[in-house]
Amino acid sequence: MTTLLNSALQTAQRTLGSLRELLPSLRWTRKHLPIGAVAAVFALVAVSSLAPPRWPTPAEEFQAYLDQHAQTLSVPATVDATSVLRDTYSATPGIATLAASGTNYDWAKLVMLLAGFPMTESNITVFTRWMRQENGPDDWWNRNNPLNNGWGSGGGGGLGSYDNLVTAAENAAAALHGNAGYGEIVAGFASSAPTEVIEAAIWASPWASGHYANGGHWSYVPVPVVTAPTDAWG
């Protein structure tokens, strides 16, 4: 549309210029000009004075839409504000995450996970101490059997081995739940009891024939964090 108006405007301006050049020589005939010709001249002058309309910008169009569809919300001053209670959430590391990290603490958490025990500080502290008593901290993954568990390892007296540490954790969890003599240990871990309560249950259980000298062979020095070789995890 703008192109057509510009073209018409240019044509009208050229025609008007030509008329202005001829006007002096035609003054004597102005009274004799037909009314239609006079009207045409005035029409051309009017067209020359017209300018194409300016199209609105996108911002102006958007504002016009907002003005046309404006909405309001009124809230009475007497309405009481209420607080919204939202559920809390937490994340528990899974088998792949623990295996990827690969430390003795991760293996303790893995047994907790598979046995259905909470991964609390109390539980992990006791469990890593227990692992140290069985295999020592530096090679806690020895024979892929950190607790010297005879359940499913194929060796008497807990001297067997497992294919990997994940399988070892599965069998440790199964052993704890599968022997009535470990009931107090299970109850301690399940309730995340104080460390001394769980440890006393371990000493009194048939897990180790020497019963850890009823705690006389038990160390309370912090257990160092040691990472097992990657292939031990399978």
DRENDOMI-503734 format. One record per residue (C-alpha): x negated, y negated, z. Coordinates in steps of 0.05 Angstrom, whole numbers, plus 5000, padded with zeros to 4 digits. Example, Ala and Ser with C-alpha at 12.3 -4.5 7.8 and 13.67 -1.06 7.14 Angstrom:
2
475450905156472750215143
//
This chain:
234
500050005000494349525017491149654949497549474911498448824951491348614938492148754863498648344860495447784899489547744852494047734791498447194821492346764838489646824766496446634738497046044786490245794765492145814692498645424707494744904745490244794684496244724638500344294686497743604664499443734592506243984610508443434657512943124604516743764597517843914670524943674667526144134610523344764641528545294651530645414722528246134717521145914699520945434758523245994804517846444776512445924792514945854863515146614870507946664848505946134898509646504952506147154935499346814937500746595008502347305032497047725068497548485077499548685148494148945195495049665214494849805290488550125318488950825350488250495418494150035403498350615378496751015441498550435486505050345448506751075459505251005534509650385538515350745503514851385545512651105612514851495673515051315746515651695810518351395874517251735941521251506001517051216057520451686106517552316075512652656122505852876095504553616101497953986100497054586054493755206080489455566029486856276033479456366046475156816004468357136007463957555962460558215979454558445938455659085900451159675883448059355822446458705859443259065918439259535873436758955832434058615895431359275919428759145990429559566052434859066076438659166011438659926021441459826092446959386063448359906010449560446063454159956099457959836035458660576017460460776089465660216095461859836150461259076153454558786131453658386194446958166223447758646281449059246236443359086188438458956245439859636277439760006211433059726187430059896256432760596247429660646178422960426207423160976259424161496204419461286148415860656170416859986135411260016084413960626046421060646071423260946004418861566015421962165977427861695963430261896032429561296078433161626138430262316128437362556118438263306106445363206080444963396006437463296000435764025994430564036049430964276120429963796177431163196132424863316091428563366025428962835972434162495928433962305855434261565872435861085929443060985908444361735914440761725981445361166006451561555984449162176022447261766084454261476086457362166076453062466131455061936182462462066168461762816160458663026227462662956291456162846328455362176294462161916315459461406365454661146312460361056263464660706316458860236332457560046260465059996244466159486300459359146290457959276363451958966398445359256375443959606441450659976437449460246367442160416383444260806445449161196402443661366352438961616408444362046437446362356370443462986339440562596280433462676307431663276350427162836394432662326404427361786395425161916466431761596487429260936459422161016484419661066411424160496388420959846363424159166369419058796328422458456268422458926208418758626148422258566082419159066033421359185961421459895934418960065865424059965811424160695790426060905861432860595849434161015787
//
